[in-house]
Amino acid sequence: MIKRISLLTRRPELSHDEFVRHWLEVHGPLARVVPGIRRYVQSHIQGESVRADIPAPDMEIDGIAELWYDDIEAMERSSATPEAQALYADGALIIGQIKSFVIEEKIIIE
């Protein structure tokens, strides 16, 4: 399996609560019908943990989206579907900035 993780920042005209509500109640259900997505997890930011010995980047993140696919080809096929395009169009209504990574997990503790 392959995973895409996206760090999301809300559009400036939205509050964090408005962003989270739309993301969970409107956007989330749209993801359920996208072919090829094997798992979808929304991580809603509740607070920040900092370390005194390592500086944090100056960025505000409102949520982290995790999407699992069978492989990169399945992710690309999924992204090209009309259902995925509807999901992306809805995301553009609430997401101000996004940074995405394609991840291969290395499990250290099961």
N, C-alpha and C positions, 0 to 999 in steps of 0.2 A: 504494500500500500504506500501511497505517497500523500503528503499533506501539504496544504497551502495555509499559511498563517498570515493574517492581515491585521495590522495595527490601524485602528480607525480613530479619527478625530471628527467630531460633529461639525456641521455647517455653523458659522458664527451666529446666525440668527436663532439657533435652537439652544435651549437649555440642555444640560446633561440629561435631566429627567425626560424631556420631550424626545431626545434622541433615543434613549433606551426604550421608551414606550413604543415608539414606531418600529425600532429595530426588532423588538421581541414580538409585538402583536401583528405587525403588517409584513415586515421583511422576512422574518423567520418562516411563516407559513408559505411564502413564495418559494423558499428553498426546498421545501418538501417535495415539490413536483418536478424539480430539475433532474433529468436523467443523468445517471452516472455518479451522483454524489452518494457516497457510502455512509458518511457521518458528517454532521454539522453541529458545532458547538459554539455558542456565544458566551464569551467571558465578559461579564459586566464589572467594570472597575469600581471597587468600593473604597479604595484608599491607596496610598502609596507607601512603600517601604523604602527607606534610604539607608545607605551605608556611609559612615563618616570617612572611611578610607578610600572611597571611590566616588568621583563626582558623577552625578546623573545628567543625562542630556536635557537640555531645556526644551521639553515638549510635553504637551498634554495629550493623553490618550483616553478616549472615552470607552473603548471596547476592543476586544481581540476576537476575531472570527477564525475558526479552524474548520477546514473542509477536507475530508478524506476522499481519495479516489483510488481505483485499482492500480493505476500507473499514470505516467505523464500523458500518454496518448489518450487515456480515458478522460483526464482532466481537460485536455484540449478539445476533444469531441463534445464533452459536456458544456464547455464554455461557448461553443458555437450554436447551441440549441436555442430555439425561440424562448423557452422557459428560462434559460440562463440570461438571455438578453433582457427579459422582463425583470428579473431579479436585479441585474446591474442598473437598469433604468430607475428602479425604485431606490436602490442604494444611493444614486446620485442626488436624490431628493434630501437625504439626511447626512451623507458623508461629505465632510469638507476636505479631508486629506486621507490618503490611504497609502500604506507601505506594506507590500506583500512579499512573502518568501515561500519558495517551494522547499519543503523539508523532507529529509529522510531521517527518521528517528533512529537513535542508537539507545536502546533501553539499558539503563545502568541498574536500576532497582525495579523489579517487576511488581 
